Amino acid sequence: MQETVTNTNERKSLFSAFLEVLEARDKQAQADRELQEEKYQRRTQRIYDFHERQQREAVELRRCLDYVSQHAHVLESVVRGAAAEGAPLAAALLRQAAALQRCMAQCVANAARIRQLLSAAHRPQMDAMLAKMVSAPLPAHCRRAALIPSTHINLSALLSTRHRSATLNR
């Protein structure tokens, strides 16, 4: 009888140990799933943050291109008028037109860089926008300026140029 009780206790002990191992594995599996879920959430959030930054940069680029395009037409008309009158102002305005052309070239380069950084889902839209920018004809006053080597122009420099132009137009 003693032997039967011992076997029963051993079985209970083995069964308890087996259950503890199963519970430990289950807890470990649950912890692993939670860790993987957390990693997935962080990675997904980084992707969302990246796309938000890219969209903000694309909006800023559009604003920059609109500004450059608007002022390039203004400068073209002023340069043509000054050239017709033979005013020495034409040379200074032509330099400004060349600077605007460099800004536009930098904007196109920035658009190409943004396009490379965007995910495949956004590439068709950026390809279309880039194609429009590249295929747009250069204004007459900028054709000579296109021969001038491009320099790096940051956004703050562009905005300060915008402020100066707005002040000059008053």
Contacts in CASP RR format, 6 or more apart in sequence:
PFRMAT RR
TARGET T0000
AUTHOR 0000-0000-0000
METHOD contacts of the structure
MODEL  1
MQETVTNTNERKSLFSAFLEVLEARDKQAQADRELQEEKYQRRTQRIYDF
HERQQREAVELRRCLDYVSQHAHVLESVVRGAAAEGAPLAAALLRQAAAL
QRCMAQCVANAARIRQLLSAAHRPQMDAMLAKMVSAPLPAHCRRAALIPS
THINLSALLSTRHRSATLNR
47 119 0 8 1.000
50 117 0 8 1.000
51 118 0 8 1.000
51 119 0 8 1.000
51 122 0 8 1.000
54 114 0 8 1.000
54 117 0 8 1.000
54 118 0 8 1.000
54 122 0 8 1.000
57 110 0 8 1.000
57 114 0 8 1.000
58 114 0 8 1.000
58 126 0 8 1.000
58 129 0 8 1.000
60 155 0 8 1.000
61 107 0 8 1.000
61 110 0 8 1.000
61 111 0 8 1.000
61 114 0 8 1.000
64 103 0 8 1.000
64 107 0 8 1.000
64 110 0 8 1.000
64 155 0 8 1.000
64 158 0 8 1.000
65 104 0 8 1.000
65 107 0 8 1.000
65 133 0 8 1.000
67 158 0 8 1.000
67 162 0 8 1.000
68 100 0 8 1.000
68 103 0 8 1.000
68 104 0 8 1.000
68 107 0 8 1.000
68 158 0 8 1.000
69 104 0 8 1.000
71 100 0 8 1.000
71 162 0 8 1.000
71 165 0 8 1.000
72 97 0 8 1.000
72 100 0 8 1.000
72 101 0 8 1.000
72 104 0 8 1.000
72 139 0 8 1.000
72 141 0 8 1.000
72 142 0 8 1.000
73 139 0 8 1.000
74 169 0 8 1.000
75 93 0 8 1.000
75 96 0 8 1.000
75 97 0 8 1.000
75 100 0 8 1.000
75 141 0 8 1.000
76 97 0 8 1.000
76 139 0 8 1.000
76 140 0 8 1.000
76 141 0 8 1.000
76 142 0 8 1.000
78 93 0 8 1.000
79 90 0 8 1.000
79 93 0 8 1.000
79 94 0 8 1.000
79 97 0 8 1.000
79 141 0 8 1.000
80 140 0 8 1.000
80 141 0 8 1.000
82 89 0 8 1.000
82 90 0 8 1.000
82 93 0 8 1.000
83 90 0 8 1.000
93 141 0 8 1.000
94 141 0 8 1.000
94 144 0 8 1.000
94 145 0 8 1.000
97 139 0 8 1.000
97 141 0 8 1.000
97 142 0 8 1.000
97 145 0 8 1.000
98 142 0 8 1.000
98 144 0 8 1.000
98 145 0 8 1.000
98 148 0 8 1.000
99 145 0 8 1.000
99 161 0 8 1.000
100 142 0 8 1.000
100 145 0 8 1.000
101 138 0 8 1.000
101 142 0 8 1.000
101 145 0 8 1.000
101 146 0 8 1.000
101 148 0 8 1.000
102 145 0 8 1.000
102 148 0 8 1.000
102 150 0 8 1.000
102 151 0 8 1.000
102 153 0 8 1.000
103 153 0 8 1.000
103 158 0 8 1.000
103 161 0 8 1.000
104 142 0 8 1.000
105 146 0 8 1.000
105 150 0 8 1.000
106 150 0 8 1.000
106 151 0 8 1.000
106 152 0 8 1.000
106 153 0 8 1.000
107 133 0 8 1.000
108 130 0 8 1.000
108 133 0 8 1.000
108 134 0 8 1.000
109 150 0 8 1.000
111 126 0 8 1.000
111 129 0 8 1.000
111 130 0 8 1.000
111 133 0 8 1.000
112 130 0 8 1.000
114 126 0 8 1.000
115 123 0 8 1.000
115 126 0 8 1.000
115 127 0 8 1.000
115 130 0 8 1.000
118 126 0 8 1.000
138 146 0 8 1.000
END
